Amino acid sequence: MTKKVLGRVDKVNFPELKLNNIDVKIDTGAYTSAIHCSKIREENGKLYCIFESKGHPNFKSEEVAFDTYTYTDVKSSNGHKENRYKIKTTVVFFGKTYKINLTLSTRDDMRFPVLIGRQFLKHKFMVDVDLENQSFKQTLTK
């Protein structure tokens, strides 16, 4: 399989979350992928989330319920360990839908509401840090 080349940032869709043209940072230094979640609650064995961020107008969803979710430990670049919820959903790059694991995090103070890490990138993509929006540009030309 030929690997597609991504740049350092892109815009992608998360169809199951009803989020489109979402700014993502491609981060080869991060193992896991993370998505900003503004409100999280657990009730009757389900996880309820609202994906919303003031600084990102496309990043707004109704409440989404997950029947299946787990917890995972995530270590930040400064060595701090945090236990986070982890969900499975889909993401679209270059017109193709992929399964992705995302940890739920508070990223309101970050420039990008979504971080795409190595766990998702491996075996599928290469990253050229001189490029930007490679997947998004391809969807514009179709």
CORJOCOR-V808155 format. One record per residue. RES is the residue in one small letter. PHI is phi in degrees with one decimal (none if undefined). PSI is psi as a letter, one per 30 degrees, with the letter a starting at -180 (* if undefined). OMEGA is omega as a letter, one per 40 degrees, with the letter a starting at -180 (999 if undefined). Layout:
res:RES phi:PHI psi:PSI omega:OMEGA
res:RES phi:PHI psi:PSI omega:OMEGA
//
This chain:
res:m phi:none psi:k omega:i
res:t phi:-79.7 psi:k omega:i
res:k phi:-82.0 psi:k omega:i
res:k phi:-79.3 psi:l omega:i
res:v phi:-101.4 psi:k omega:i
res:l phi:-102.4 psi:l omega:i
res:g phi:-92.9 psi:a omega:a
res:r phi:-77.5 psi:f omega:i
res:v phi:-139.8 psi:l omega:i
res:d phi:-160.4 psi:l omega:i
res:k phi:-125.9 psi:k omega:a
res:v phi:-135.4 psi:l omega:i
res:n phi:-111.9 psi:k omega:i
res:f phi:-118.6 psi:i omega:a
res:p phi:-58.4 psi:e omega:a
res:e phi:-68.6 psi:f omega:i
res:l phi:-96.6 psi:f omega:a
res:k phi:57.2 psi:h omega:i
res:l phi:-117.0 psi:k omega:a
res:n phi:-125.7 psi:k omega:a
res:n phi:53.3 psi:h omega:a
res:i phi:-91.0 psi:k omega:i
res:d phi:-69.2 psi:k omega:i
res:v phi:-127.0 psi:k omega:i
res:k phi:-104.4 psi:k omega:i
res:i phi:-88.2 psi:j omega:a
res:d phi:-124.9 psi:j omega:a
res:t phi:-71.8 psi:f omega:i
res:g phi:-83.9 psi:f omega:i
res:a phi:-98.7 psi:k omega:i
res:y phi:-79.9 psi:e omega:a
res:t phi:-94.1 psi:l omega:i
res:s phi:-99.4 psi:k omega:a
res:a phi:-134.9 psi:k omega:i
res:i phi:-129.4 psi:k omega:i
res:h phi:-71.2 psi:k omega:i
res:c phi:-130.2 psi:j omega:a
res:s phi:-83.3 psi:e omega:i
res:k phi:-139.6 psi:k omega:a
res:i phi:-130.9 psi:k omega:i
res:r phi:-147.8 psi:k omega:i
res:e phi:-106.6 psi:k omega:i
res:e phi:-153.6 psi:k omega:i
res:n phi:51.4 psi:h omega:i
res:g phi:76.1 psi:g omega:i
res:k phi:-120.3 psi:l omega:i
res:l phi:-110.7 psi:k omega:a
res:y phi:-111.9 psi:k omega:a
res:c phi:-135.4 psi:k omega:i
res:i phi:-122.4 psi:k omega:i
res:f phi:-100.5 psi:j omega:a
res:e phi:-152.6 psi:k omega:i
res:s phi:-148.1 psi:k omega:a
res:k phi:-58.1 psi:e omega:a
res:g phi:-81.1 psi:f omega:a
res:h phi:-132.5 psi:j omega:a
res:p phi:-60.3 psi:e omega:i
res:n phi:-76.4 psi:f omega:a
res:f phi:-93.8 psi:i omega:a
res:k phi:-151.5 psi:k omega:a
res:s phi:-134.7 psi:l omega:i
res:e phi:-73.2 psi:l omega:i
res:e phi:-65.1 psi:k omega:a
res:v phi:-114.0 psi:k omega:i
res:a phi:-107.4 psi:k omega:i
res:f phi:-118.8 psi:k omega:i
res:d phi:-77.3 psi:e omega:a
res:t phi:-117.5 psi:k omega:i
res:y phi:-161.2 psi:l omega:i
res:t phi:-135.6 psi:a omega:i
res:y phi:-121.1 psi:k omega:i
res:t phi:-147.8 psi:l omega:i
res:d phi:-87.5 psi:k omega:i
res:v phi:-122.6 psi:k omega:i
res:k phi:-103.9 psi:k omega:a
res:s phi:-77.8 psi:l omega:a
res:s phi:-63.5 psi:f omega:i
res:n phi:-91.7 psi:g omega:i
res:g phi:90.9 psi:f omega:i
res:h phi:-72.2 psi:k omega:a
res:k phi:-100.1 psi:k omega:a
res:e phi:-134.0 psi:k omega:i
res:n phi:-92.6 psi:k omega:a
res:r phi:-125.5 psi:l omega:i
res:y phi:-70.0 psi:k omega:i
res:k phi:-129.8 psi:k omega:i
res:i phi:-119.1 psi:l omega:i
res:k phi:-114.3 psi:k omega:i
res:t phi:-150.9 psi:a omega:i
res:t phi:-124.8 psi:l omega:i
res:v phi:-138.0 psi:k omega:a
res:v phi:-112.7 psi:j omega:i
res:f phi:-122.1 psi:k omega:i
res:f phi:52.5 psi:h omega:i
res:g phi:76.8 psi:g omega:a
res:k phi:-110.8 psi:k omega:a
res:t phi:-92.3 psi:k omega:i
res:y phi:-122.0 psi:l omega:i
res:k phi:-79.9 psi:k omega:a
res:i phi:-144.8 psi:k omega:i
res:n phi:-94.5 psi:k omega:i
res:l phi:-127.5 psi:k omega:i
res:t phi:-88.6 psi:k omega:a
res:l phi:-93.9 psi:k omega:a
res:s phi:-143.4 psi:l omega:i
res:t phi:-91.6 psi:j omega:a
res:r phi:-119.3 psi:g omega:a
res:d phi:-57.2 psi:e omega:a
res:d phi:-88.0 psi:g omega:a
res:m phi:-97.6 psi:l omega:a
res:r phi:-70.2 psi:f omega:a
res:f phi:-119.0 psi:k omega:i
res:p phi:-73.1 psi:f omega:a
res:v phi:-132.6 psi:k omega:i
res:l phi:-117.6 psi:k omega:i
res:i phi:-104.4 psi:j omega:a
res:g phi:-102.3 psi:l omega:a
res:r phi:-59.9 psi:e omega:a
res:q phi:-54.8 psi:e omega:i
res:f phi:-79.3 psi:e omega:a
res:l phi:-69.6 psi:e omega:a
res:k phi:-60.2 psi:k omega:i
res:h phi:70.1 psi:f omega:a
res:k phi:-120.2 psi:e omega:a
res:f phi:-134.6 psi:l omega:i
res:m phi:-115.6 psi:l omega:a
res:v phi:-119.0 psi:k omega:i
res:d phi:-113.5 psi:j omega:a
res:v phi:-68.1 psi:f omega:i
res:d phi:-80.8 psi:f omega:a
res:l phi:-105.0 psi:l omega:i
res:e phi:-143.2 psi:k omega:i
res:n phi:53.9 psi:h omega:a
res:q phi:-63.3 psi:e omega:i
res:s phi:-66.2 psi:e omega:a
res:f phi:-61.6 psi:e omega:i
res:k phi:-61.6 psi:e omega:i
res:q phi:-65.7 psi:e omega:i
res:t phi:-70.0 psi:f omega:i
res:l phi:-71.8 psi:f omega:a
res:t phi:-86.7 psi:f omega:i
res:k phi:-85.4 psi:* omega:999
//
